[in-house]
Amino acid sequence: MSNLIVPASASVTRRSFLSTSSKIAGTAAALSTLPVERFVHGASPGDTIKVALIGMGGRGSGAANQALSTGESVKLVAVADVHKDRMDGSLAQLAKAHKDKVAVKDENKFMGFDAYKKAIAQADLVILATPPGFRPMQFEEAVRQGKHVFMEKPVCVDVAGYKKVIAAAAEAKKKNLKVGVGLQRHHQAGYIETIKRIHDGQLGDIQAMRAYWNGNTPWVKPRADLEKTYGRKLTELEYQMRNWYYFVWLCGDHICEQHIHNLDVINWVKKGHPVKARGNGGCETRKGKDYGEIFDHHVVEFEYEDGSVCFSQCRHQLGCWNDVSEHAIGTKGVANLGRYTFTGENKWRYQGGGKDPYQQEHDDLFDAIRNDKPYNEAEYGANSSMTSVLGRMATYSGKEITWEDAMKSNLDTMVKGIDQVSWEEAIKLAPPSSPGEDGMYQLPIPGKTRFI
C-alpha cells in the first residue's frame, strides 16, 4: 500500500510554518560549507567548460547534445547513471555527434545512486536529468560543491523537495552560480514577445487563463518485457526506476512532468504562483499493472492573489480531444500564447523567427557563465514545479488546497538513504508504494485521500 495515501480517518500532523522556515535556513547553512575559493564563477570566452551529465536517458542525452553545441570550448568529462545500458548508449550517441568534445575517461563513468556526487566533482557545469524525484538532492549537492547547473523540469515532486530547491537556489545566488531550468518557453522568441506585450498592458487586465496538456499516454515499460530483456526478476525499486513515469516519488504524476510547461507559462503571465487550487481527477481508461499509481486526468482551477483563475486540464486518454496550449483572457482581448496571437482591441500576431528554444536555453546559460552575467532560473522553476504539485494535491484529495497549507506538508516521497548505500543494497529498499496481491497499485481516492 502506498504511504502517499492516508485514510480520511487518520490524523494528520503538520509542521508549523516557523519550524519549516528554520529548517530551510538550516539547509542553506549546510550548503555554505565549502570555501569561497572553491566556487566556480565566470569563464572567459576561450576557457573550456567541463560538463558532467547525470541521468543519461533521452532528455539527458538531448540536453548534453545542446550543451556541447554551444561552442568549441566545451567538453563532456564525466557521466553518472544507475543503468549501464543507458550510459553506454548515450555516450556512443554523443561521441558520434561530438567526436572531439566527448572526453569521458573510464574512471569518470560513475554508476549507482551516489554516482552524481562523484560526477559533479569533475565538472564546472552539471546537467541534472535523472527522474525528477532525485532533482532536489542533486541540485543541493551541485550547489554545495560550487558548480553551475542545468536541471530539467520539474525540479521537485513534493513539498520537501521544493523547500530544498528554494534553499539551494538562494545559496547559488550567494555563490554567483549560474542555474538554468528546462522550461524552454522562457527562451522561445515568440513566447517572450507575447508575454512582454501582456505585461505592457496590451490585453488590459487579465481576468482568466486556460492551460491544457491533453494528449495520449507516453512510453510505458511493462515489467514482463523488462524482466525478459534482463533475464531475471527485478526488485520492486529496480522496476519502478525503469518505469519511473508511473510513480509519484519519481515523476510526480503527469501534471508535474508535462503540464508544468503550461502552468509555468501562466505563472509567467501572472508574475507569480497561485495561492490556492481545487480540482478533481482520476484514472478511467489507463488501467493495468504497469501503469502504477498516477491518474490519467486532472482538472484544476488555480486561483491567483488577485482573484483571477486559471482553468487547467491535463489528460492521457486515447480517442479524446487533444490540445497543448495556454490562453490569457483580458479586458482588451484574448491571447493564444503558444501561437503568439492577440484577438480583440489590439489584434496582433508575432512575425519574427527564433532559434530552437531547447538550444537557446543552453546558449543563454553558457553565455552567462562565460561573461559572468546574473543567471538563476531555479526560483521560478521551483515555484512552477510546486504549482503542479499543488494541483496534484488538490486532485488526489478532492479538496481546495492553499499554497500556505501546502507549505505545512511533511510529505517527503524520496526513499531514505538511497544515495548512501551500494547499488545492490539500494535496489532492495522499499519504494513508497508497492502492488497488492493482484499486482495493482493503490490509486488516490478523492474525498478520502489526504495530502500530508
NUZA-313217 format. One record per residue (C-alpha): residue in three letters; x, y, z. Coordinates in steps of 0.001 Angstrom, whole numbers, padded with zeros to 6 digits, always signed. Example, Ala and Ser with C-alpha at 12.3 -4.5 7.8 and 13.67 -1.06 7.14 Angstrom:
# NUZA-313217
ALA+012300-004500+007800SER+013670-001060+007140
END
This chain:
# NUZA-313217
MET+000000+000000+000000SER+001281+003469-000831ASN+002335+005617+002094LEU+001265+008612-000001ILE-002365+007699+000642VAL-003800+008361+004061PRO-007324+007256+005048ALA-009704+010062+005911SER-009874+008789+009492ALA-006124+009100+010016SER-004769+012012+011994VAL-002548+014416+010077THR+000410+016088+011805ARG+001849+019174+010130ARG+004964+021116+010948SER+004416+024734+011780PHE+005395+027335+009205LEU+008045+028788+011526SER+009581+025358+012020THR+009673+024865+008267SER+011304+028256+007752SER+014012+027435+010270LYS+014704+024130+008526ILE+015076+025890+005175ALA+017553+028240+006828GLY+019395+025235+008254THR+019607+023667+004813ALA+021047+026876+003400ALA+023650+026944+006170ALA+024692+023396+005344LEU+025153+024363+001711SER+027660+027044+002730THR+030286+024583+003919LEU+032722+024928+001013PRO+035225+027817+000998VAL+034611+030684-001402GLU+037723+029896-003468ARG+036129+026575-004475PHE+033205+028280-006198VAL+033093+028356-009996HIS+032497+031837-011415GLY+032618+033248-014914ALA+034759+031685-017615SER+036481+033728-020280PRO+035305+033059-023856GLY+038305+030838-024586ASP+038150+028692-021472THR+036986+025100-021808ILE+033885+024449-019725LYS+033872+020910-018340VAL+030414+019293-018253ALA+029094+016344-016257LEU+025891+014576-017346ILE+023812+012972-014597GLY+020925+010911-015940MET+021505+009567-019444GLY+018045+008903-020805GLY+016612+010656-023847ARG+016235+014097-022296GLY+019618+013957-020577SER+021311+012962-023828GLY+019441+015747-025614ALA+020497+018334-023043ALA+024135+017188-023278ASN+023970+017444-027063GLN+022708+021020-026765ALA+025362+021914-024176LEU+028093+020563-026455SER+026625+022598-029325THR+027125+025948-027578GLY+030668+026465-028847GLU+034050+024890-029336SER+035380+025291-025794VAL+033205+022766-024020LYS+033825+019107-023182LEU+031839+016313-021577VAL+034204+014911-018954ALA+032068+012841-016557VAL+028795+010910-016567ALA+026603+009191-013992ASP+023636+006833-014157VAL+022265+003730-012451HIS+021828+001802-015717LYS+024922+000804-017706ASP+022990+000196-020917ARG+021719+003770-020894MET+025184+005099-020148ASP+026798+003169-022979GLY+024083+004093-025477SER+024121+007768-024588LEU+027908+008071-024760ALA+028016+006347-028141GLN+025365+008708-029476LEU+027084+011826-028120ALA+030539+010744-029304LYS+029172+010244-032806ALA+027730+013770-032853HIS+030601+015480-030994LYS+033724+013416-031575ASP+036218+015916-030176LYS+034048+017117-027269VAL+033309+013819-025534ALA+036310+013144-023306VAL+034972+010812-020624LYS+037657+008556-019194ASP+036623+005170-017861GLU+037348+006300-014312ASN+034865+009159-014779LYS+031946+006888-015701PHE+030157+006592-012383MET+027445+004041-011623GLY+024961+003906-008744PHE+022676+006142-006721ASP+025615+008047-005225ALA+027318+008471-008604TYR+026080+012041-009032LYS+028346+013280-006223LYS+031435+011916-007955ALA+030481+013228-011383ILE+029707+016705-010025ALA+033216+016894-008563GLN+034788+016549-012040ALA+032943+019408-013762ASP+032355+023142-013994LEU+028733+022669-015033VAL+026427+019731-014321ILE+023345+018619-016241LEU+020733+017044-013957ALA+018361+014880-015976THR+017519+011866-013811PRO+013883+011125-012911PRO+012624+014331-011244GLY+012331+012925-007731PHE+016122+012962-007457ARG+016459+016577-008577PRO+016409+018330-005167MET+019184+016235-003609GLN+021336+016515-006718PHE+020846+020271-007100GLU+021622+020698-003424GLU+024890+018772-003865ALA+025892+020695-007001VAL+025439+023991-005175ARG+027329+022651-002157GLN+030238+021812-004458GLY+030033+025239-006118LYS+029080+024175-009659HIS+026918+025772-012348VAL+023777+023777-013124PHE+021336+022985-015875MET+018463+020933-014473GLU+015463+019531-016252LYS+011926+020233-015134PRO+010182+019578-012840VAL+012733+020365-010178CYS+010707+018731-007379VAL+007774+016334-006938ASP+006772+017172-003357VAL+006892+019979-000801ALA+010051+018705+000880GLY+011854+018789-002447TYR+010530+022277-003194LYS+011947+023609+000065LYS+015342+022058-000688VAL+015437+023645-004146ILE+014387+027076-002866ALA+017114+026976-000208ALA+019726+025810-002706ALA+018631+028478-005211ALA+019272+031193-002635GLU+022688+029715-001868ALA+023510+029526-005586LYS+022890+033273-005860LYS+025267+033925-002971LYS+027924+031824-004691ASN+027332+033506-008075LEU+026465+030168-009673LYS+024504+030158-012918VAL+021422+027937-012916GLY+019267+027030-015909VAL+015983+025102-015764GLY+014468+023171-018673LEU+011396+025353-019069GLN+012430+026313-022574ARG+009447+028536-023378HIS+011288+031269-021433HIS+013873+031183-024244GLN+011387+030986-027126ALA+011270+034275-029008GLY+007521+034153-029715TYR+006599+033499-026095ILE+008989+036203-024877GLU+007453+038857-027133THR+003871+037756-026475ILE+004204+037866-022702LYS+006123+041142-022847ARG+003134+042691-024636ILE+000768+041286-021991HIS+002918+042792-019246ASP+002891+046086-021172GLY-000915+046117-020895GLN-001965+045330-024469LEU-004559+042796-023243GLY-005720+045029-020420ASP-006354+043420-017046ILE-006093+039621-017155GLN-009390+038159-015984ALA-008836+034433-016535MET-006450+031905-018092ARG-006665+028455-019656ALA-003891+025843-019737TYR-004068+022435-021409TRP-001873+019397-021890ASN-004402+016937-023233GLY-002802+014107-025182ASN-002046+010419-025251THR-000146+008145-022900PRO+003640+008399-023282TRP+006011+005456-023001VAL+005489+002565-020604LYS+007940-000208-019646PRO+005985-003382-018770ARG+007566-005456-016024ALA+007369-008656-018100ASP+009222-007051-021000LEU+011927-005665-018725GLU+012472-008991-016994LYS+012646-010760-020347THR+015252-008270-021552TYR+017420-008597-018445GLY+016846-012302-017970ARG+015890-012093-014305LYS+013328-010829-011842LEU+013611-007166-010927THR+013235-005885-007400GLU+010281-003537-006903LEU+012511-000476-006678GLU+014505-001531-009731TYR+011297-001983-011738GLN+009956+001399-010666MET+013218+003054-011670ARG+012882+001598-015175ASN+009189+002514-015412TRP+009567+005761-013486TYR+006882+007791-015233TYR+004097+005993-013348PHE+005260+006520-009756VAL+004791+009705-007757TRP+008110+009616-005895LEU+009973+009580-009208CYS+007736+011514-011600GLY+005203+013470-009566ASP+002386+012385-011953HIS+001992+013817-015446ILE+000546+017051-014065CYS+004101+017637-012793GLU+006152+016027-015543GLN+004334+017509-018574HIS+001701+020036-017567ILE+004291+022076-015684HIS+005206+023692-019017ASN+001733+025205-019383LEU+001417+026143-015715ASP+004837+027791-015850VAL+003644+029996-018710ILE+000590+031043-016706ASN+002782+031881-013700TRP+004981+033910-016063VAL+001939+035859-017242LYS+000833+036446-013641LYS+004358+037196-012354GLY+003844+034758-009507HIS+002370+031479-008349PRO-001266+030703-007402VAL-002468+030987-003820LYS-004848+028013-003936ALA-006034+025139-006106ARG-009158+022994-006306GLY-009969+020231-008748ASN-010665+016620-009470GLY-009036+013737-011274GLY-008811+010003-011535CYS-007882+007053-013686GLU-010664+005997-016046THR-009075+004419-019111ARG-005376+003803-018429LYS-005523+000877-016041GLY-003195-002056-015548LYS-000325-003437-013518ASP+002287-001409-015393TYR+000564+001972-015057GLY+001492+002427-011426GLU-000283+004858-009147ILE-000833+008021-011206PHE-004032+009482-012659ASP-004857+009645-016354HIS-006622+013016-015990HIS-006514+016122-013798VAL-008804+019171-013938VAL-007752+022047-011686GLU-008727+025646-011018PHE-005691+027611-009848GLU-006588+030884-008146TYR-004086+033761-008051GLU-003685+036514-005499ASP-005776+038986-007490GLY-008685+036520-007695SER-008153+035568-011343VAL-008372+031866-012131CYS-006517+029537-014485PHE-008672+026668-015735SER-006279+023764-016176GLN-006617+020344-017801CYS-004150+017551-018454ARG-005131+014132-019726HIS-003674+010854-021033GLN-006630+009182-022706LEU-006900+007765-026220GLY-009606+008882-028647CYS-010268+012226-026958TRP-009882+015894-027902ASN-006203+016794-027667ASP-004673+020198-027144VAL-001473+021619-025658SER-001857+025371-025212GLU-002156+028379-022934HIS-004573+031314-023221ALA-004953+034599-021352ILE-008286+036440-021352GLY-008054+040171-020744THR-010346+043172-020758LYS-008998+044163-024195GLY-008782+040760-025866VAL-007600+037166-025755ALA-004071+035807-026245ASN-003238+032372-027600LEU+000202+032286-026045GLY+001655+029330-027907ARG+000518+030708-031266TYR+001725+034205-030339THR-001542+035938-031269PHE-003915+038536-029793THR-007527+038966-030799GLY-009687+041895-029770GLU-008836+045554-029349ASN-005106+045175-030077LYS-005092+042405-032648TRP-001560+041127-033215ARG+000463+038158-034437TYR+004158+037541-033874GLN+006016+037628-037201GLY+009566+037028-036053GLY+011727+033945-036099GLY+013853+032436-033366LYS+016231+029601-032621ASP+015152+026203-031326PRO+014365+027053-027664TYR+015990+023841-026404GLN+019262+025057-027904GLN+018666+028690-026984GLU+018336+027935-023268HIS+021806+026345-023280ASP+023275+029143-025371ASP+021946+031658-022843LEU+023276+029705-019860PHE+026750+029252-021324ASP+026851+032932-022307ALA+026062+033838-018698ILE+028856+031565-017448ARG+031438+032885-019908ASN+030550+036545-019367ASP+029623+036350-015679LYS+026056+037590-016121PRO+023434+037147-013381TYR+021521+033977-014242ASN+019398+031909-011883GLU+016174+030255-013039ALA+015902+027961-010032GLU+013375+030006-008084TYR+010753+030317-010799GLY+011479+026727-011806ALA+010759+025655-008230ASN+007594+027758-007985SER+006233+026368-011246SER+007106+022826-010150MET+005356+023439-006830THR+002326+024827-008695SER+001940+021455-010391VAL+002426+019659-007048LEU-000291+021886-005556GLY-002611+020850-008379ARG-001865+017183-007700MET-002589+017664-004015ALA-005982+019117-004945THR-006913+016367-007401TYR-005706+013495-005228SER-007579+014796-002186GLY-010569+016414-003881LYS-010054+019374-001542GLU-009259+023043-002016ILE-005599+023386-001000THR-003980+026724-000297TRP-000310+027355-001008GLU+000130+028218+002668ASP-001346+024909+003808ALA+000706+023015+001244MET+003856+024527+002742LYS+002954+022835+006057SER+003028+019403+004438ASN+005548+016942+005857LEU+005435+014629+002840ASP+008874+013620+001543THR+008494+010888-001066MET+012191+010138-001647VAL+013424+006738-000473LYS+015518+007486+002592GLY+019237+006801+002353ILE+019072+005643-001262ASP+022274+007502-002148GLN+024133+006291+000937VAL+024344+002588+000099SER+025617+000409-002726TRP+023547-000335-005825GLU+022942-003888-004619GLU+021641-002603-001295ALA+019675+000299-002782ILE+017586-001804-005162LYS+016400-003863-002191LEU+014993-000782-000445ALA+011223-000427-000321PRO+009809+002330-002527PRO+006899+004416-001149SER+004315+002233-002902SER+004085-001414-003831PRO+001479-003519-005666GLY-001216-005509-003945GLU-001701-009254-004297ASP-003421-008660-007638GLY-000389-006747-008948MET-002274-003436-008982TYR-001121-000279-007213GLN-003434+001691-004956LEU-004640+004900-006553PRO-005527+008047-004626ILE-009251+008385-003855PRO-010582+011972-003980GLY-012575+012690-000847LYS-010652+010093+001140THR-007004+010626+000322ARG-005362+013368+002325PHE-002248+015269+001433ILE+000296+015198+004255
END
